Amino acid sequence: MGSFALGYLMGMTLSGPNYTPDGYGDNFDEKELKRINDEMYWNAWDSAAKAKVVERLRSHEAGANLLTLNKQPVYPNMTQDEQADLIESGELKIIYFRKLKISSAMWADENREEAKDPKYLELLKSNKEDMQKTEYRIIE
C-alpha cells in the first residue's frame, strides 16, 4: 500500500467519536480530538509527499525539478540529488499547490546566498502570488 494511502487510512481509522487516545478517558473534548486527528493525518500526508518528491528526484525522473521558472531551472548547475539532499536536510521546503497539482520549493533561510538570485526571487514572487490565489501546503 502506498504511503499516501496508508496516511489517509490512518487518518480515517482514528476519526470518529469512538477513538480516545490513551490517558484521556471519556471527558476528552471532541474538538480537540478532531484537531489531533487532523494533525496526525496531515503529518502523515506531508511525510508521504516529501518521500515521494525525494524518490522522484533521486530516481532522476525527467521533469522532476522543484526550482523552475517558466519550465527552466532557476539553478542550472544544481542536480536532482542535490535538491533531494536539501529537502531532506530541511534547507529547502516543498510548496504543494493542491488545486494546481504542482510543486515548487522555497529556501528555509531567505538570507542564504542562493535565495538572493534574481531568478529565485522571481520564482518566490510567483509562488507567493499563487499562495494568495489557491490552497497550498508547505512541507518541511
C-alpha positions in Angstrom: 0.0 0.0 0.0 1.3 3.4 -0.9 2.4 5.9 1.8 -0.3 8.3 0.9 -3.0 5.6 1.2 -1.6 4.5 4.5 -1.7 8.0 5.8 -5.2 8.5 4.6 -6.4 5.3 6.1 -4.6 6.0 9.3 -6.4 9.3 9.5 -9.8 7.7 8.7 -9.1 5.0 11.3 -8.5 7.5 14.1 -11.5 9.7 13.3 -14.9 9.4 14.9 -16.2 9.6 18.4 -15.2 6.1 19.4 -11.5 6.7 19.4 -9.9 8.2 22.5 -6.1 8.5 22.9 -4.6 6.6 25.8 -4.7 8.6 29.0 -7.7 10.7 28.2 -10.9 9.0 29.4 -14.4 9.9 28.4 -14.0 13.6 29.2 -11.9 14.2 26.1 -13.1 17.3 24.1 -14.3 16.3 20.6 -12.9 19.4 19.0 -9.5 18.6 20.5 -9.8 15.0 19.2 -10.6 16.3 15.7 -7.7 18.7 15.8 -5.4 15.8 16.9 -6.8 13.5 14.2 -6.4 16.2 11.5 -2.8 16.9 12.7 -2.0 13.2 12.5 -3.5 12.9 9.0 -1.6 15.9 7.6 1.7 14.9 9.3 1.4 11.5 7.6 0.4 13.2 4.3 3.3 15.6 4.4 5.7 12.8 5.2 4.5 10.7 2.3 4.5 13.6 -0.1 8.1 14.6 0.9 9.2 11.0 0.5 7.7 10.8 -3.0 9.3 14.0 -4.1 12.7 12.9 -2.9 12.2 9.5 -4.6 11.4 11.2 -7.9 14.4 13.4 -7.6 16.7 10.5 -6.6 15.5 8.3 -9.5 16.3 11.2 -11.8 12.8 11.3 -13.2 12.6 13.6 -16.2 11.0 16.9 -15.3 11.4 16.4 -11.5 12.8 19.8 -10.5 11.2 21.9 -7.9 13.2 25.1 -8.7 12.0 26.1 -12.1 10.7 29.3 -13.5 8.8 29.1 -16.9 9.9 25.5 -17.1 13.6 26.5 -16.9 15.8 25.6 -14.0 16.5 28.5 -11.6 19.8 26.9 -10.7 21.0 25.1 -13.9 24.0 23.5 -12.1 22.0 22.1 -9.2 21.4 18.4 -9.7 18.3 16.5 -8.7 20.3 14.7 -6.0 21.4 18.0 -4.6 17.8 19.1 -4.4 16.8 15.9 -2.7 19.7 16.4 -0.1 18.5 20.0 0.5 14.9 18.8 1.1 16.0 16.0 3.4 18.2 18.4 5.4 15.4 20.9 5.7 17.2 23.6 3.8 14.5 23.5 1.0 10.8 23.5 1.8 8.3 22.0 -0.7 5.3 24.0 -1.7 2.4 21.9 -3.0 -0.4 23.8 -4.7 -3.4 21.4 -4.3 -5.8 22.6 -7.0 -3.0 23.4 -9.5 -1.4 20.0 -8.7 2.1 21.4 -8.9 5.0 21.5 -6.6 7.7 24.1 -6.1 10.2 24.9 -3.4 11.5 27.8 -1.3 14.6 28.2 0.8 14.1 27.8 4.6 16.7 30.5 5.1 15.9 33.6 3.0 19.4 35.0 3.9 21.4 32.3 2.2 23.3 33.3 -1.0 21.1 31.2 -3.3 18.0 32.9 -2.1 19.3 36.2 -3.4 19.5 35.0 -7.0 17.2 37.2 -9.2 15.7 34.1 -10.9 14.9 32.6 -7.5 13.4 35.9 -6.3 11.1 35.9 -9.4 10.1 32.3 -8.6 9.4 33.2 -5.0 7.3 36.2 -6.1 5.3 33.9 -8.4 4.9 31.3 -5.6 3.6 33.9 -3.2 1.1 35.2 -5.8 -0.2 31.6 -6.2 -0.3 31.2 -2.5 -2.7 34.0 -2.3 -5.0 32.6 -5.0 -5.2 28.9 -4.2 -4.8 26.2 -1.5 -1.3 25.1 -0.7 0.8 23.2 1.8 4.3 23.9 2.8 6.1 20.6 3.5 9.2 20.8 5.7 
